[in-house]
Amino acid sequence: MTTGVLEKPLISLVPQWLLGFKREAGYNKRILIDIDGTITTYNFPLLVKKWFGVDISGLVISAYDLADLLGVSNLAIDLMFKDTVWGKPTFQEGALETLEYWQQKRYKLVIFSSRTHYMGERGLAQWLSDNGIPFDSIDVKGIGSYDVQIDDRPSKLKNVDSKLKLLYNQSWNKSCFNIEKDIIRVYSWSEIKQIVG
């Protein structure tokens, strides 16, 4: 379990390709995990209704970018999420249990989330601890090398050096063609646990 103190060894500032990737001492796997839409879930139609007065409940959200969907600025979406991210989360079924299981197996759990834009790194660490979300460290830019990566955003999966890329199924990522055939779509945390071990 984490103490909420961020790991920031100087060695982490050196790109992994300069060091030659080696298994981190004491850890069996390194897993990079997104939060929103992956560990947690939100009722986006309700949020949009509250903030913008627009009912999108009948729509299938087929794009990750809500600003494009609604025709509003990125700042307006940022303000909506800033208010939302500090609240108590609703967890995807099996997410916490799987993370706890992995910690017991000595898998290093690294969080990679856009929440750092709203909360900062320390604020995110505190929020994770306050809400009982197991983690070992935070990767703000996605610059490490990982055995497994789990995210609901295809571009984040593609921009990180990860061996196994798991796309958590959401309506906004259904249109991903996966033309390079290196992303595996997953539908639940029980499926993720079965794949990762």
C-alpha positions as CSV (number, residue, x, y, z in Angstrom):
1,M,0.0,0.0,0.0
2,T,1.3,3.5,-0.8
3,T,2.0,6.1,1.8
4,G,0.9,8.8,-0.6
5,V,4.5,10.0,-1.0
6,L,5.5,10.2,-4.6
7,E,8.4,8.2,-5.9
8,K,10.8,10.5,-7.7
9,P,14.2,8.8,-7.9
10,L,16.7,10.7,-10.0
11,I,17.1,7.7,-12.2
12,S,13.5,8.1,-13.3
13,L,14.5,11.4,-15.0
14,V,16.8,9.5,-17.4
15,P,15.0,7.9,-20.4
16,Q,14.7,4.1,-20.1
17,W,16.2,3.6,-23.6
18,L,19.5,5.2,-22.3
19,L,19.6,2.8,-19.3
20,G,18.6,-0.3,-21.1
21,F,15.2,-1.6,-19.8
22,K,15.7,-3.9,-16.8
23,R,13.1,-5.5,-14.5
24,E,12.7,-3.2,-11.5
25,A,14.0,-4.8,-8.3
26,G,11.2,-6.4,-6.3
27,Y,8.5,-6.2,-8.9
28,N,7.3,-8.9,-11.2
29,K,5.5,-6.7,-13.8
30,R,5.1,-3.0,-14.4
31,I,1.5,-2.0,-15.2
32,L,0.5,1.4,-16.4
33,I,-3.2,2.2,-15.7
34,D,-5.5,5.1,-16.5
35,I,-8.3,6.1,-14.1
36,D,-11.3,7.7,-15.7
37,G,-13.2,5.3,-18.0
38,T,-10.9,2.5,-16.9
39,I,-10.8,2.2,-13.1
40,T,-13.7,4.5,-12.6
41,T,-16.9,5.3,-14.5
42,Y,-18.9,8.4,-14.8
43,N,-22.4,9.2,-16.1
44,F,-21.3,11.5,-18.9
45,P,-24.9,12.3,-20.0
46,L,-25.7,13.5,-16.5
47,L,-22.6,15.6,-16.2
48,V,-23.2,17.2,-19.6
49,K,-26.9,17.9,-18.6
50,K,-25.7,19.5,-15.3
51,W,-23.0,21.7,-16.9
52,F,-24.4,22.5,-20.3
53,G,-28.1,21.9,-20.0
54,V,-28.0,19.5,-23.0
55,D,-29.5,16.0,-22.9
56,I,-27.2,13.6,-24.7
57,S,-28.6,10.5,-23.0
58,G,-30.0,9.2,-26.3
59,L,-26.7,9.7,-28.1
60,V,-23.9,7.2,-28.5
61,I,-20.8,9.0,-27.6
62,S,-18.5,7.9,-30.4
63,A,-15.6,10.3,-29.9
64,Y,-13.3,10.7,-26.9
65,D,-13.3,14.5,-27.3
66,L,-16.5,15.8,-25.6
67,A,-15.6,19.3,-26.8
68,D,-15.9,18.2,-30.4
69,L,-19.1,16.3,-29.6
70,L,-20.8,19.3,-27.9
71,G,-19.2,22.1,-30.0
72,V,-17.7,23.8,-26.9
73,S,-14.2,24.9,-26.0
74,N,-11.7,22.5,-24.3
75,L,-11.7,25.0,-21.4
76,A,-15.4,24.4,-20.8
77,I,-14.8,20.6,-20.7
78,D,-11.8,21.1,-18.5
79,L,-13.9,23.1,-16.0
80,M,-16.6,20.4,-16.0
81,F,-14.0,17.7,-15.3
82,K,-12.1,19.8,-12.7
83,D,-15.3,19.9,-10.6
84,T,-16.0,16.2,-11.2
85,V,-12.6,14.6,-10.6
86,W,-12.4,15.7,-6.9
87,G,-15.5,13.8,-6.0
88,K,-16.1,10.3,-4.7
89,P,-15.5,7.8,-7.6
90,T,-17.8,5.0,-8.9
91,F,-15.6,2.1,-9.6
92,Q,-15.7,-0.3,-12.5
93,E,-16.8,-3.7,-11.2
94,G,-13.7,-5.7,-10.1
95,A,-11.2,-2.9,-10.6
96,L,-10.1,-2.4,-7.0
97,E,-10.0,-6.1,-6.3
98,T,-7.8,-6.7,-9.3
99,L,-5.4,-3.9,-8.3
100,E,-5.2,-5.2,-4.8
101,Y,-4.5,-8.7,-6.1
102,W,-1.7,-7.4,-8.4
103,Q,-0.1,-5.5,-5.5
104,Q,0.0,-8.8,-3.5
105,K,1.7,-10.4,-6.5
106,R,4.3,-7.6,-6.5
107,Y,3.2,-6.0,-9.7
108,K,4.2,-2.3,-9.8
109,L,1.0,-0.3,-10.4
110,V,1.7,3.1,-12.1
111,I,-1.0,5.6,-12.7
112,F,-1.1,7.5,-16.0
113,S,-4.0,10.0,-16.0
114,S,-5.0,13.4,-17.4
115,R,-6.1,14.1,-13.8
116,T,-2.7,15.6,-13.2
117,H,-3.8,18.6,-15.3
118,Y,-6.5,19.3,-12.7
119,M,-5.1,17.9,-9.5
120,G,-1.4,18.1,-9.9
121,E,0.8,15.0,-9.0
122,R,0.5,15.4,-5.3
123,G,-3.2,16.1,-5.4
124,L,-3.7,12.9,-7.5
125,A,-1.6,10.8,-5.1
126,Q,-3.7,12.1,-2.2
127,W,-7.0,11.4,-4.0
128,L,-5.9,7.9,-4.9
129,S,-5.0,7.2,-1.2
130,D,-8.2,8.8,0.1
131,N,-10.3,6.6,-2.2
132,G,-8.4,3.4,-1.5
133,I,-7.0,3.0,-5.0
134,P,-3.8,0.9,-4.8
135,F,-0.9,2.4,-6.7
136,D,2.9,2.5,-6.4
137,S,3.7,5.6,-8.4
138,I,2.5,8.1,-11.0
139,D,3.9,8.6,-14.5
140,V,2.8,12.1,-15.5
141,K,4.0,11.9,-19.1
142,G,3.9,8.2,-20.0
143,I,7.6,8.0,-20.6
144,G,8.5,4.7,-18.9
145,S,8.5,1.2,-20.3
146,Y,5.8,-1.2,-19.2
147,D,4.8,-4.8,-19.4
148,V,1.1,-3.9,-19.5
149,Q,-0.9,-0.8,-20.2
150,I,-4.7,-0.4,-19.6
151,D,-6.5,2.7,-20.9
152,D,-9.8,3.7,-22.6
153,R,-8.0,6.0,-25.0
154,P,-6.3,4.4,-28.0
155,S,-3.9,7.3,-28.6
156,K,-2.5,7.0,-25.0
157,L,-2.0,3.3,-25.6
158,K,-0.1,4.0,-28.8
159,N,2.1,6.7,-27.4
160,V,3.6,4.7,-24.6
161,D,6.2,2.0,-24.7
162,S,4.1,-1.0,-23.4
163,K,4.3,-4.6,-24.5
164,L,0.6,-5.5,-23.9
165,K,-1.9,-2.7,-24.7
166,L,-5.4,-3.3,-23.3
167,L,-8.2,-0.9,-24.5
168,Y,-11.0,-0.8,-21.9
169,N,-14.2,-0.8,-24.0
170,Q,-16.2,2.4,-24.0
171,S,-18.6,3.9,-26.5
172,W,-16.1,6.6,-27.4
173,N,-13.5,4.1,-28.5
174,K,-15.6,1.7,-30.4
175,S,-14.6,3.4,-33.7
176,C,-10.9,2.6,-33.2
177,F,-9.9,0.6,-36.2
178,N,-6.7,-0.8,-34.5
179,I,-5.0,-1.0,-37.9
180,E,-1.7,-2.1,-36.5
181,K,-3.4,-4.9,-34.6
182,D,-1.5,-4.4,-31.4
183,I,-4.4,-3.3,-29.1
184,I,-6.6,-5.8,-27.3
185,R,-10.1,-4.7,-26.5
186,V,-11.3,-5.7,-23.1
187,Y,-14.8,-5.6,-21.6
188,S,-14.3,-6.1,-17.9
189,W,-11.8,-6.3,-15.1
190,S,-12.3,-10.0,-14.7
191,E,-11.2,-10.3,-18.4
192,I,-8.2,-8.1,-17.7
193,K,-7.2,-10.1,-14.6
194,Q,-7.4,-13.3,-16.7
195,I,-5.2,-11.9,-19.5
196,V,-2.6,-10.3,-17.2
197,G,-2.5,-12.9,-14.5
